[in-house]
Amino acid sequence: MAEIQNIDKDLKGDLVRKSIHILSGLLYIPLIYISGPFAFEVLVLLALIYVLVIASLLVLNRMHYRPVYEMIRCWGRRNENYIPLKPTLLLHTGIAISLLLFPISIVYASIAITAMGDGIATISGKKIGKHKLPYSKSKSVEGTITGSIAAFLGAALFVSFLQALVASTGSMLLESIIGRDLNTDSSIKKAFNLMKNDNLLLPVFSGFLMVLTG
């Protein structure tokens, strides 16, 4: 019974997390559009704010400040190295790198791919996923396919259909390979887990695929 309750809690937490991930990710498109030529500077300022907020939350958590302590315990996945707002900061960083490297239309498309593809893949995989990928115990065929379709539809608003198809398919295959950030005592493994996070990699990876295809 306790195991079933934990599974239900993890499922509910994933659905809430990924719904927020989709919405907050897509909000970067109007933010960058409104910021215009100062978009990168705005992203740098927001990154500093994120870092300060994360540091404050971690300090309060170590002090066992109850609201923060309960929030982190509620939102964190079991057996994972959970840091509040880490996915948001990594997504933010990936988008900022993309803004430096790619034309603005590709930046918008890479945001759509990362937000919609990753989010929909997880939600649909949890809801309807029945066939596990041969190389991943945590990812499903159904989740990867629906994530690719959602990513394609989002990217196709900003780039050609061919670019959207190649980038969405390639990005969701990469997302299906990347593992979770499991708890570890090794500093090297922690750094490696941080660098292979899908929120950080997908905006840049999908952008390169669209540039090569274009």
JORASUL-V878452 format. One record per run of one state. SS is the DSSP state (helix for helix, strand for strand, loop for the rest). FROM is the first residue (numbers start at 1). TO is the last residue. If there is no record, write none. Layout:
# JORASUL-V878452
ss = (SS:SS)
from = (FROM:FROM)
to = (TO:TO)
This chain:
# JORASUL-V878452
ss = (loop:helix:loop:helix:loop:strand:loop:helix:loop:helix:loop:strand:loop:strand:helix:loop:helix:loop:strand:loop:helix:loop:helix:loop)
from = (1:2:63:66:76:80:81:86:102:104:129:132:133:140:141:156:161:178:182:183:187:196:198:214)
to = (1:62:65:75:79:80:85:101:103:128:131:132:139:140:155:160:177:181:182:186:195:197:213:214)
